């Protein structure tokens, strides 16, 4: 190893200073984990509200309890800033910025580019930079490395660069950041070794791979695997309803097979910061190489039509009762993209509500985590879901199975329930409950 690498290795083994760019669902839990490992953490986010909240010891992420965050801030172990210059003294800088899609489903890596430019402006010899943001294979080498080389540094000798895909599952209490192995791909062997040392502080296992491109591909494979299998079970749900069968019963029985089967579950559509976007990063990249990824395209088509399918379920259910969707009063339970979180990014609930409103339904929603939400250009606010609210609606539509809901009471007090999550599966069957 070079002298810069040896010095950094010693720092990482003791009490390093770790910088985090992006303090959202990925960055803030990672910042807390590093701080609790004994590192000094410098968090940077351009959202002044996030910075102010962290400085006040207030958590805005469900997976980060306020008490330990406040303690780390109070003791000076974790700080928040809106200035990239604060990172100049960091031994390692981890980039956790969003990677959305453009209007034509092409990768939008503008946040990565901005972060790379900001780091390049302050980078010094002996620093490790790790990209965690999900992206197409080649981004680390093509976007970050040239910017550091332009400063006169040799990657792997003067500065060190790696990719390690985030594997955060918001709201998952069983598999937290500290339970999940960390994949690491470095530009050089020294880069990989140093990045592995960094993550060994917070991960139960570090899985080194041959390079950053492989690590980038690992993340895309993981989420494409989920997207494709969810599409399969969504189509299976449609077929089961046509055949008068319960897809939930079929999945439960199939899950008893101890080999060759892994259960996935249908729902009203994909949401969140990964599944609706990540497969398109891979599709875009391989199209540049002259290959059309048909499987990913088919899966995307199936998943994206699920919100419209749910709207049609509501129309059919009312029609079977000699009612029209126009003018029907509907209460949506849950608008977050998954249970236990407040995240509404790409939530299918938003598209479903828009679809219902477009057909003339009168729609309200309740979500214990989301007090208000934008539907098109209008703001909707969460309303109560008490017995009177349930009884006064023509349909109660379950889109997110938050644990705080009393499913037995919802079934008892609602005239008609459409359950897209099998949340009422433990409640005795009732003729007015329709499951996806």
Helices and strands as residue ranges (DSSP letters): H 3-13, E 17-21, H 27-36, E 40-44, H 48-55, H 66-74, E 78-81, G 84-89, E 92-95, H 110-122, E 128-131, H 139-139, I 140-144, H 145-149, E 160-163, G 177-179, E 182-186, H 189-200, E 206-209, H 212-242, H 247-254, H 275-288, H 294-304, H 306-319, E 329-333, H 348-358, E 362-366, E 372-375, E 378-381, H 387-391, E 395-398, H 407-413, E 417-419, E 433-435
